Amino acid sequence: MDRINPSSDQGGFGTLLREARRLRRLSQLELALRAQVSQRHLSFLESGRAQPSREMVIALAQVLDLPLRERNRLLHTAGFAGLYPQRRLETADMQPVRQALELLLRHQEPFPAVAVDRAWNLFMSNSAMQGLLAMLGDVDALWRRVCGEGPRNVFKLIFHPQGLRPLVVNLDEIAPPLLARTAREALEHPEVQAVLDEVLRYPDLPLKLRHIDLDASRLPVLPLHLRLGELNLRLFTMLSSFGTPQDVTADELRVESFFPLDAESETLLRRLAG
């Protein structure tokens, strides 16, 4: 296949390959064995002394289990066209994806759920989530305070001083692992890094939270304790994603479903649902 002009997006092919390998804590030998190539050839690819074929790029991306956006990026830096399209959720081809999201959100009632992309931008939310946010007042005004005229973003909502942050009782408990998880994703995804950087610039964010420990304790579930006036709401979340996506948008979408941690929280959520 003919090559296109290689992209210089944040380094060449060899640099991106080496960074992806190191992020997964693989040695050159380990990656070479998994990809069924010689360590010498892999070393040449990383150093730029050899150029990969399109098939080699695809094989390495699969072995490294790269997200589809990063697989396209690796192909571009090697001089090949991307393999995976990125369609808007509103297009006809994405109707099955959209319907699946709507079904998941609806089935989560009376408990909250949202569909977000990798950078936490909101695509959909169910009635329970909208009802929960309505307890804070005008929902549209809330989002404008947090995100301005930009995309509605759940990560910003959690940490913004005019969002949920003042209501999070256990911020010291949930913030370090949540920030660490986002920072780990940001290592490979510039759009996530941009959101994280904005959050870390928020006024009055505790100084200790600005210094992220990438190895912060990874709890079995992350409990969220909100205090809404006299009401206490304790939740944990579960993430769902598409198992075999062939589109960048579908690959990056995830549904975050919220479940009550105690009977009081379940009763409150059921009451809000009417």
N, C-alpha and C positions, 0 to 999 in steps of 0.2 A: 504494500500500500504506500502511495506517495506520502511524503511528510509535508506538513505545513510548517510555517515559521514557528520555532519553539517559543513558548511563552516564558517570560522572565518573572512570572508571578512569585515573589518571595523566594527566589533562588531557582537554580536549575534542577534537572531531574535527579542528578546524583545527590544534591543537598536534601531535597525532599525525601528521597528514598532513605537516606541515612537517618534523617530526623524521625521518620515514621518507624524505622527499625528500633532506634534507641528508645523511643517513647514506649515501645512494647517490650523493652528490656530483652531484646534478642541480640545475640552476637551475630557477626557475619556468617560464621559457620552454621549456626542454628537456622538462620533464614535460608542459607544456601541449600541445606539439607531438605528443608520443607519445600522449597521451590524446585528442587531437583536440578540445580545448577552447581557449578564448581564455585568454591569460595573465591578463587582467583578471579573468575569472571564477575562475580558480585562486587568484589573490591574495585575492579576496573569500572564497573557501572557507577559506583558511588563516587569515584575520583574523576569521572568524566573521560577516562582513557578509552572507554568503549561506549558505543551507542546501542540502546536496546531496540529490539523489534517491538512492534505493536503487541504481538502475542506475549512477549516477555513482560511488558509493562502490565498487561492484564493479569498475567499469572502472579506476579509479585503483589499486585494490589489485592488479589483474592487471598493469597497466603497471609498477608498482613491484616486482612479483614477490614480494609479501609471503607469508610462511608462512601456512597456513590459520588458525592461532590468531590471528595478527595481523589477518587479514582479518575474522574474526568480531569482534575487538575494535574495529576501525575502524567496522564496521556498528553495533555497540552504542553507540559514542560519538555516532554520527549519529542514533540513535534507532530503529534497525531491529534485528530479530532476526538472530542469526547464521545463516549459510548452511550451515556445515559442522558435522556432529555430531562428538562425541568419544565413541567406544565403548571399553569395556575389551577388552583383547586376548583375554579368555576368552569373549567373547560369540560366538554362532553366526555373526553377520554377519562377524566378523573371522577366521573359520576359514581362508579363503584366505591372508590375511596371515600368520597364525600358521604355516600349513603352508609358506609360502615362506621364512619365517625359519628354520624347522627344517631345511629342505632346504639352504639356504645354509650353515648352521652344520655340518651333517653333511658336506657336500661339501668343507669346508675341512680336515677331518681329513687328516693327523695334525697340522696346524698349528692354533694357537688362533684362536678367533673369539668375539665377543660381540655381542649385540644390545642397544643402549642407546637411550634417548631423547635429546632435545636437551640435557638437563641431566645426561647421563651416567649416569642411573639404569639399573641392569642389569635387563633383561627375561629374557634367556636367555644361556647360554654352552654351548659344546660340550665334549666330553670332554677334548680336548686342553688347553683353558684350565683346566678343573678339575684335570687332572693336573699342570699347571704350578704352579698355586697350592698344590696338595697338597705340593709340595716344600718349602714354607715351614712345614708343620705342619698343624694342624687348620684346615681351610678356614672352617668356621663361626665358630670363635674369631677367626680373622683378620678376617673381616667385622665381627664384633661390636666388635673393637678399633678398627676404622676408622670404622664407621658407627653404632655403638651399636645401638639397636633400630629405626633408621630404614632407609629403602631402601638397598640395596647400590648403591654409586656408584663407578664406575671412576675418575673424576677424583680423588675423595678417596683411593682406593686408591693412586694413583700418588704423591701428594704427602704422605700421612700419615706421620708419623715412625715409626709402628708398622705401616705398610703396605709399599709397594715402595720408598719413597724411599731408605732406606739401601742398597738393592741396585742403584740406578741409578748406573752408573759415570759416565755423561755427562749428569748432571743440568743442568749449566751450559749444555750445548748444546741440550737438548730443551725445558727449562722455559720460556725466553723466548718462542719461537714458539707453544708449546702454551698458555701463559697468554694470549698476545696473541690467539690465535684464539678462545679462550673469552671473553675480555673483549669482543671485537668482537660476538660473538653475544649477550653479556649486555646490550649497548646496547638491544636490542629485546625481550629475553626476561627478565623479572624472575626466573623460576625458575632461570635460568642464573646470574644475578647473585647469588642467594642461596647457591648452591653455591660460586661463586668467592669470595665474602666469607668463607665459613667456611674455605676452604682458605688464604686469605691470613692468617687468624688462627692458623694452626697454630704451635705453639712450635718454635723453632729453624729456621723457614724462613728461608733467607738473606735479609738485608735487601734486597739488590739485586733479588731476585725479587718483592718486594712493590711495586716501582715498575714497572708494566707499560708497555712501549713497544708501542703498538698497531701500529706499523709494523715490528715485529721481523722479521728476515729470514725469508722464507717459502721454506724449502728444498723441492726437488723431492719428497723424501720425508723423513720425520722418523725418523732411526735411534734405536733404543732398545737400549742396552747394559746388560744385567743380569749381575751376578756372583752366582752361587749357590754359595757355598763355593768349590770349585776349578773350577767350571764357568762358562764364559762363554757368554752367549746374546745374539746380536745380531739384532734384528728391525726390520722396517718394517711400516707398516700401510696398508691400503686401505679406504676407506669406500664402502659401497653404500647406496642408498636407493631408495624407491619412486618411479617416474617420474611417475605421474599420480594421486596420492592424492586422495581425496575425503572423508577423515576425518582429524581432527586427530591422533589417535594414530598412524595410518599415516604421516602427513606428517612426524612428528617422530622416527619410528624410523629407525635406521641400524645397519648391520652393520659392525663394525670387524674386519677380517680381518688376522691377523698372518702375515708371511712371513719366512723366514730370510734373513739378509743374507750368510751364508757357509756353507760346507760343514760346518763344525763345529757350527753352530747347527742345521742341517737334520738332521744325524746325531743330535744330542741330542733333538730333538723326535720323531723317528721312534722312538728308543729308549724315550722316555717313553710313547709310544702302544702299545708292546709289539708 
